[in-house]
Amino acid sequence: MSTYNYDEFSTEDYDFDTVSGPVVADKAPNFELETVGGTTRALLDFEGDFLVLEMGSITCPLFQGRRKIMESLDRLDNVSNAVLYVREAHPGKNIPSHKSFEDKQACATRLKVEGKETRTVFIDDFDGSAHAAFGGMPNAVFIINKNGCVVFRSEWNNPSATRKALVALLAGRKVSAKSYFRPVTPATVFKTLGRAGNGSAADFFKGLPSLIWANLVKRNLRLLFGKSVTGSGHTVC
């Protein structure tokens, strides 16, 4: 079994200090992926001027807490809005780690059917090839233009910053929005981890101090004092 699909969450499974995957002005990775519904499509074969692509899983509180705001981006013209279904962020007894691609399909389908997810849901392969190519974070988000170039990215999705960037891009402006890490409400955390089952919450709270230090403190400070890179609908790569 691949070590990518861990049975217990640990902060050691992620590198929170290094930015990996495509940055602004890089070519976005393209993969032929199955969607919930059974069709196979190229990730970058999208309608409209921009693709908003969010990484997620049903055991990720951050992803679950952002969904309603992210789904609302469908109301904007000339935008495609999609989820890349990745490994379970916080597996538990009820929703364990994927042991096969079929397990991943089932969880992605659960997001679409039970969770009533309105966006296109792409299902990554069992070993997380697309996820790794996009940096491997559990709730990263990318905006990609028709040239296949990344024009906005965030290791952790802040939907307000994502929407602000998208609106600016649609208006023909360059964007350099800084997407600061924002936690979700405790209610969302407990609801998501409770559905995952025994083990999920314990692993999460064990790693919580490290998560707060690495993301709410260190990452946000790096963004505050770091230099922004701009992207636009005309960016080529």
DRENKOL-597658 format. One record per residue (C-alpha): x, y, z; residue number from 1; residue in one letter. Coordinates in steps of 0.25 Angstrom, whole numbers, plus 2048, in hexadecimal, padded with zeros to 3 digits. Each point is the difference from the previous one (the first is absolute). Layout:
! DRENKOL-597658
<r px="X" py="Y" pz="Z" bavex="NUM" nugu="a"/>
...
***
This chain:
! DRENKOL-597658
<r px="800" py="800" pz="800" bavex="1" nugu="m"/>
<r px="805" py="80E" pz="7FD" bavex="2" nugu="s"/>
<r px="805" py="808" pz="80B" bavex="3" nugu="t"/>
<r px="7F9" py="80C" pz="7FA" bavex="4" nugu="y"/>
<r px="7F3" py="7FB" pz="806" bavex="5" nugu="n"/>
<r px="804" py="801" pz="80E" bavex="6" nugu="y"/>
<r px="7F7" py="7F9" pz="80B" bavex="7" nugu="d"/>
<r px="802" py="80B" pz="80A" bavex="8" nugu="e"/>
<r px="803" py="80E" pz="7FE" bavex="9" nugu="f"/>
<r px="80D" py="806" pz="804" bavex="10" nugu="s"/>
<r px="806" py="80E" pz="7FE" bavex="11" nugu="t"/>
<r px="80C" py="7F8" pz="7FB" bavex="12" nugu="e"/>
<r px="7F8" py="7FC" pz="7F3" bavex="13" nugu="d"/>
<r px="801" py="80F" pz="7FB" bavex="14" nugu="y"/>
<r px="80B" py="80A" pz="7FE" bavex="15" nugu="d"/>
<r px="7FA" py="80D" pz="805" bavex="16" nugu="f"/>
<r px="80D" py="808" pz="7FE" bavex="17" nugu="d"/>
<r px="802" py="7FD" pz="7F2" bavex="18" nugu="t"/>
<r px="7F8" py="805" pz="7F4" bavex="19" nugu="v"/>
<r px="7FF" py="7F5" pz="7F6" bavex="20" nugu="s"/>
<r px="7F8" py="7FE" pz="7F3" bavex="21" nugu="g"/>
<r px="7FD" py="80B" pz="7F6" bavex="22" nugu="p"/>
<r px="801" py="80E" pz="804" bavex="23" nugu="v"/>
<r px="7FA" py="80D" pz="7F9" bavex="24" nugu="v"/>
<r px="805" py="800" pz="7F1" bavex="25" nugu="a"/>
<r px="803" py="7F1" pz="800" bavex="26" nugu="d"/>
<r px="7F9" py="7F6" pz="7F7" bavex="27" nugu="k"/>
<r px="7F6" py="7F9" pz="807" bavex="28" nugu="a"/>
<r px="801" py="7F0" pz="800" bavex="29" nugu="p"/>
<r px="7F6" py="7FA" pz="7F7" bavex="30" nugu="n"/>
<r px="7FA" py="7F2" pz="803" bavex="31" nugu="f"/>
<r px="7F6" py="7F7" pz="7FA" bavex="32" nugu="e"/>
<r px="7F7" py="7FD" pz="80B" bavex="33" nugu="l"/>
<r px="7F3" py="7F9" pz="803" bavex="34" nugu="e"/>
<r px="7F4" py="809" pz="806" bavex="35" nugu="t"/>
<r px="7F5" py="7FC" pz="809" bavex="36" nugu="v"/>
<r px="7F6" py="7FB" pz="7F5" bavex="37" nugu="g"/>
<r px="80A" py="7F7" pz="7F9" bavex="38" nugu="g"/>
<r px="805" py="809" pz="7F5" bavex="39" nugu="t"/>
<r px="80F" py="802" pz="7FE" bavex="40" nugu="t"/>
<r px="805" py="80E" pz="7FD" bavex="41" nugu="r"/>
<r px="80C" py="808" pz="7FF" bavex="42" nugu="a"/>
<r px="802" py="809" pz="80C" bavex="43" nugu="l"/>
<r px="803" py="80D" pz="7F7" bavex="44" nugu="l"/>
<r px="7F5" py="7FD" pz="7F6" bavex="45" nugu="d"/>
<r px="7F7" py="80A" pz="806" bavex="46" nugu="f"/>
<r px="7F5" py="80A" pz="7FB" bavex="47" nugu="e"/>
<r px="801" py="80F" pz="803" bavex="48" nugu="g"/>
<r px="80C" py="809" pz="802" bavex="49" nugu="d"/>
<r px="805" py="7FA" pz="80E" bavex="50" nugu="f"/>
<r px="800" py="7F3" pz="808" bavex="51" nugu="l"/>
<r px="7FF" py="800" pz="80F" bavex="52" nugu="v"/>
<r px="806" py="7F3" pz="805" bavex="53" nugu="l"/>
<r px="7FF" py="7FD" pz="80F" bavex="54" nugu="e"/>
<r px="806" py="7F4" pz="806" bavex="55" nugu="m"/>
<r px="7F7" py="7F9" pz="80A" bavex="56" nugu="g"/>
<r px="7FA" py="7F3" pz="807" bavex="57" nugu="s"/>
<r px="7F4" py="7FE" pz="809" bavex="58" nugu="i"/>
<r px="809" py="7FE" pz="80D" bavex="59" nugu="t"/>
<r px="807" py="80E" pz="7FE" bavex="60" nugu="c"/>
<r px="7F9" py="80A" pz="809" bavex="61" nugu="p"/>
<r px="806" py="80C" pz="7F8" bavex="62" nugu="l"/>
<r px="7FA" py="7FB" pz="7F3" bavex="63" nugu="f"/>
<r px="7F3" py="7FD" pz="806" bavex="64" nugu="q"/>
<r px="7FF" py="80E" pz="806" bavex="65" nugu="g"/>
<r px="803" py="807" pz="7F3" bavex="66" nugu="r"/>
<r px="7F6" py="7F8" pz="7F7" bavex="67" nugu="r"/>
<r px="7F4" py="809" pz="800" bavex="68" nugu="k"/>
<r px="809" py="80D" pz="7FD" bavex="69" nugu="i"/>
<r px="808" py="7F8" pz="7F5" bavex="70" nugu="m"/>
<r px="7F3" py="7FA" pz="7FA" bavex="71" nugu="e"/>
<r px="7FB" py="80F" pz="7FE" bavex="72" nugu="s"/>
<r px="80B" py="803" pz="7F6" bavex="73" nugu="l"/>
<r px="7F8" py="7F8" pz="7F6" bavex="74" nugu="d"/>
<r px="7F7" py="80C" pz="7FF" bavex="75" nugu="r"/>
<r px="80B" py="808" pz="7FA" bavex="76" nugu="l"/>
<r px="801" py="800" pz="7F1" bavex="77" nugu="d"/>
<r px="80B" py="7FA" pz="7F8" bavex="78" nugu="n"/>
<r px="805" py="7F7" pz="80C" bavex="79" nugu="v"/>
<r px="801" py="7F1" pz="801" bavex="80" nugu="s"/>
<r px="800" py="7FC" pz="80F" bavex="81" nugu="n"/>
<r px="806" py="7F2" pz="804" bavex="82" nugu="a"/>
<r px="805" py="7F7" pz="80B" bavex="83" nugu="v"/>
<r px="80B" py="7F7" pz="800" bavex="84" nugu="l"/>
<r px="7FD" py="7F5" pz="809" bavex="85" nugu="y"/>
<r px="80D" py="7FC" pz="808" bavex="86" nugu="v"/>
<r px="803" py="7F6" pz="80B" bavex="87" nugu="r"/>
<r px="7F8" py="801" pz="80D" bavex="88" nugu="e"/>
<r px="806" py="80B" pz="809" bavex="89" nugu="a"/>
<r px="7FB" py="7FB" pz="80D" bavex="90" nugu="h"/>
<r px="7FC" py="7F1" pz="7FE" bavex="91" nugu="p"/>
<r px="7F9" py="7F9" pz="80B" bavex="92" nugu="g"/>
<r px="7F8" py="7F3" pz="803" bavex="93" nugu="k"/>
<r px="7F4" py="804" pz="7F8" bavex="94" nugu="n"/>
<r px="808" py="807" pz="7F4" bavex="95" nugu="i"/>
<r px="80D" py="7F9" pz="800" bavex="96" nugu="p"/>
<r px="80C" py="802" pz="7F7" bavex="97" nugu="s"/>
<r px="7FE" py="7FB" pz="7F2" bavex="98" nugu="h"/>
<r px="805" py="7F2" pz="7FD" bavex="99" nugu="k"/>
<r px="7FC" py="800" pz="7F2" bavex="100" nugu="s"/>
<r px="7FC" py="80A" pz="7F5" bavex="101" nugu="f"/>
<r px="7F2" py="7FB" pz="802" bavex="102" nugu="e"/>
<r px="800" py="805" pz="80E" bavex="103" nugu="d"/>
<r px="804" py="80D" pz="7FB" bavex="104" nugu="k"/>
<r px="7F5" py="800" pz="7F5" bavex="105" nugu="q"/>
<r px="7F6" py="7FD" pz="80B" bavex="106" nugu="a"/>
<r px="804" py="80B" pz="809" bavex="107" nugu="c"/>
<r px="800" py="80A" pz="7F4" bavex="108" nugu="a"/>
<r px="7F2" py="7FB" pz="7FD" bavex="109" nugu="t"/>
<r px="7FC" py="802" pz="80E" bavex="110" nugu="r"/>
<r px="804" py="80E" pz="7FF" bavex="111" nugu="l"/>
<r px="7F8" py="802" pz="7F4" bavex="112" nugu="k"/>
<r px="7F4" py="7F9" pz="804" bavex="113" nugu="v"/>
<r px="7FF" py="801" pz="80F" bavex="114" nugu="e"/>
<r px="807" py="80D" pz="801" bavex="115" nugu="g"/>
<r px="7F9" py="806" pz="7F4" bavex="116" nugu="k"/>
<r px="80C" py="805" pz="7FA" bavex="117" nugu="e"/>
<r px="7FD" py="808" pz="7F4" bavex="118" nugu="t"/>
<r px="80E" py="802" pz="7F9" bavex="119" nugu="r"/>
<r px="806" py="7F6" pz="7F7" bavex="120" nugu="t"/>
<r px="808" py="7F6" pz="809" bavex="121" nugu="v"/>
<r px="80C" py="7FA" pz="7F9" bavex="122" nugu="f"/>
<r px="806" py="7F3" pz="807" bavex="123" nugu="i"/>
<r px="80F" py="7FF" pz="801" bavex="124" nugu="d"/>
<r px="806" py="7F3" pz="7FE" bavex="125" nugu="d"/>
<r px="803" py="7F7" pz="80D" bavex="126" nugu="f"/>
<r px="80E" py="805" pz="802" bavex="127" nugu="d"/>
<r px="7FD" py="80E" pz="7FF" bavex="128" nugu="g"/>
<r px="807" py="804" pz="7F3" bavex="129" nugu="s"/>
<r px="7F9" py="80D" pz="7FD" bavex="130" nugu="a"/>
<r px="7FF" py="804" pz="80E" bavex="131" nugu="h"/>
<r px="80F" py="7FE" pz="801" bavex="132" nugu="a"/>
<r px="802" py="808" pz="7F4" bavex="133" nugu="a"/>
<r px="7F8" py="80C" pz="806" bavex="134" nugu="f"/>
<r px="808" py="800" pz="80C" bavex="135" nugu="g"/>
<r px="7F9" py="7F5" pz="809" bavex="136" nugu="g"/>
<r px="7F9" py="80A" pz="80A" bavex="137" nugu="m"/>
<r px="7F2" py="7FB" pz="805" bavex="138" nugu="p"/>
<r px="7F9" py="80D" pz="7FC" bavex="139" nugu="n"/>
<r px="808" py="808" pz="7F6" bavex="140" nugu="a"/>
<r px="7F9" py="808" pz="7F5" bavex="141" nugu="v"/>
<r px="804" py="804" pz="7F3" bavex="142" nugu="f"/>
<r px="7FB" py="80A" pz="7F5" bavex="143" nugu="i"/>
<r px="804" py="7FC" pz="7F2" bavex="144" nugu="i"/>
<r px="7FE" py="808" pz="7F3" bavex="145" nugu="n"/>
<r px="7FD" py="7FB" pz="7F2" bavex="146" nugu="k"/>
<r px="80F" py="7FF" pz="7FD" bavex="147" nugu="n"/>
<r px="801" py="7F6" pz="80B" bavex="148" nugu="g"/>
<r px="808" py="809" pz="809" bavex="149" nugu="c"/>
<r px="7FE" py="802" pz="80F" bavex="150" nugu="v"/>
<r px="7FC" py="80E" pz="803" bavex="151" nugu="v"/>
<r px="7FD" py="7FE" pz="80E" bavex="152" nugu="f"/>
<r px="803" py="7F6" pz="80B" bavex="153" nugu="r"/>
<r px="7FF" py="7FE" pz="80F" bavex="154" nugu="s"/>
<r px="805" py="7F4" pz="808" bavex="155" nugu="e"/>
<r px="7F4" py="801" pz="808" bavex="156" nugu="w"/>
<r px="7F3" py="805" pz="7FA" bavex="157" nugu="n"/>
<r px="7FB" py="80D" pz="806" bavex="158" nugu="n"/>
<r px="7F3" py="802" pz="7F8" bavex="159" nugu="p"/>
<r px="7FF" py="80F" pz="802" bavex="160" nugu="s"/>
<r px="80E" py="802" pz="7FA" bavex="161" nugu="a"/>
<r px="7FC" py="7F6" pz="7F5" bavex="162" nugu="t"/>
<r px="7F4" py="807" pz="7FC" bavex="163" nugu="r"/>
<r px="806" py="80D" pz="800" bavex="164" nugu="k"/>
<r px="80B" py="7FB" pz="7F7" bavex="165" nugu="a"/>
<r px="7F6" py="7FA" pz="7F6" bavex="166" nugu="l"/>
<r px="7F8" py="80D" pz="7FF" bavex="167" nugu="v"/>
<r px="80C" py="808" pz="7FD" bavex="168" nugu="a"/>
<r px="805" py="7F6" pz="7F6" bavex="169" nugu="l"/>
<r px="7F2" py="800" pz="7F9" bavex="170" nugu="l"/>
<r px="801" py="80F" pz="800" bavex="171" nugu="a"/>
<r px="80D" py="7FF" pz="7F8" bavex="172" nugu="g"/>
<r px="809" py="805" pz="80C" bavex="173" nugu="r"/>
<r px="80C" py="7F9" pz="805" bavex="174" nugu="k"/>
<r px="7FF" py="7FA" pz="80D" bavex="175" nugu="v"/>
<r px="80B" py="7FF" pz="80B" bavex="176" nugu="s"/>
<r px="7F6" py="7FC" pz="80C" bavex="177" nugu="a"/>
<r px="806" py="7FB" pz="80C" bavex="178" nugu="k"/>
<r px="7F8" py="7F4" pz="805" bavex="179" nugu="s"/>
<r px="802" py="7FF" pz="80F" bavex="180" nugu="y"/>
<r px="7FD" py="7F3" pz="808" bavex="181" nugu="f"/>
<r px="7F2" py="801" pz="807" bavex="182" nugu="r"/>
<r px="7FB" py="7F5" pz="809" bavex="183" nugu="p"/>
<r px="7F2" py="7FB" pz="7FF" bavex="184" nugu="v"/>
<r px="7F6" py="800" pz="80C" bavex="185" nugu="t"/>
<r px="801" py="7F5" pz="80B" bavex="186" nugu="p"/>
<r px="7F3" py="7FB" pz="7FC" bavex="187" nugu="a"/>
<r px="804" py="7FD" pz="7F2" bavex="188" nugu="t"/>
<r px="80D" py="7F9" pz="805" bavex="189" nugu="v"/>
<r px="7F8" py="7F7" pz="80A" bavex="190" nugu="f"/>
<r px="7F5" py="7FD" pz="7F6" bavex="191" nugu="k"/>
<r px="80A" py="7FC" pz="7F5" bavex="192" nugu="t"/>
<r px="809" py="7F8" pz="80A" bavex="193" nugu="l"/>
<r px="7F4" py="7F9" pz="807" bavex="194" nugu="g"/>
<r px="7FB" py="7FB" pz="7F2" bavex="195" nugu="r"/>
<r px="80E" py="7FA" pz="7FD" bavex="196" nugu="a"/>
<r px="7FF" py="7F8" pz="80D" bavex="197" nugu="g"/>
<r px="809" py="7FC" pz="80B" bavex="198" nugu="n"/>
<r px="80E" py="804" pz="7FF" bavex="199" nugu="g"/>
<r px="7FE" py="80C" pz="7F7" bavex="200" nugu="s"/>
<r px="7FE" py="80A" pz="80B" bavex="201" nugu="a"/>
<r px="80B" py="7FA" pz="809" bavex="202" nugu="a"/>
<r px="80B" py="801" pz="7F4" bavex="203" nugu="d"/>
<r px="7FB" py="80E" pz="7FC" bavex="204" nugu="f"/>
<r px="801" py="806" pz="80E" bavex="205" nugu="f"/>
<r px="80D" py="7F9" pz="803" bavex="206" nugu="k"/>
<r px="806" py="808" pz="7F4" bavex="207" nugu="g"/>
<r px="7F8" py="80D" pz="802" bavex="208" nugu="l"/>
<r px="80B" py="808" pz="807" bavex="209" nugu="p"/>
<r px="80A" py="7FD" pz="7F5" bavex="210" nugu="s"/>
<r px="7F5" py="804" pz="7F6" bavex="211" nugu="l"/>
<r px="7FD" py="80D" pz="807" bavex="212" nugu="i"/>
<r px="80F" py="804" pz="800" bavex="213" nugu="w"/>
<r px="803" py="7FB" pz="7F2" bavex="214" nugu="a"/>
<r px="7F4" py="807" pz="7F9" bavex="215" nugu="n"/>
<r px="7F9" py="80A" pz="809" bavex="216" nugu="l"/>
<r px="80D" py="806" pz="804" bavex="217" nugu="v"/>
<r px="80C" py="7FD" pz="7F8" bavex="218" nugu="k"/>
<r px="7F9" py="7FF" pz="7F2" bavex="219" nugu="r"/>
<r px="7F8" py="80D" pz="802" bavex="220" nugu="n"/>
<r px="80C" py="807" pz="804" bavex="221" nugu="l"/>
<r px="807" py="7FC" pz="7F4" bavex="222" nugu="r"/>
<r px="7F5" py="805" pz="7F8" bavex="223" nugu="l"/>
<r px="7FF" py="80D" pz="807" bavex="224" nugu="l"/>
<r px="80F" py="803" pz="7FE" bavex="225" nugu="f"/>
<r px="802" py="7F9" pz="7F2" bavex="226" nugu="g"/>
<r px="7FF" py="805" pz="7F2" bavex="227" nugu="k"/>
<r px="7F4" py="7FD" pz="7F8" bavex="228" nugu="s"/>
<r px="800" py="7FB" pz="7F2" bavex="229" nugu="v"/>
<r px="7F5" py="805" pz="7F6" bavex="230" nugu="t"/>
<r px="7F8" py="7F8" pz="7F6" bavex="231" nugu="g"/>
<r px="7F6" py="803" pz="7F6" bavex="232" nugu="s"/>
<r px="7F7" py="7FA" pz="7F6" bavex="233" nugu="g"/>
<r px="80B" py="804" pz="7F6" bavex="234" nugu="h"/>
<r px="80B" py="7F9" pz="807" bavex="235" nugu="t"/>
<r px="808" py="7F6" pz="7F8" bavex="236" nugu="v"/>
<r px="809" py="7F5" pz="804" bavex="237" nugu="c"/>
***
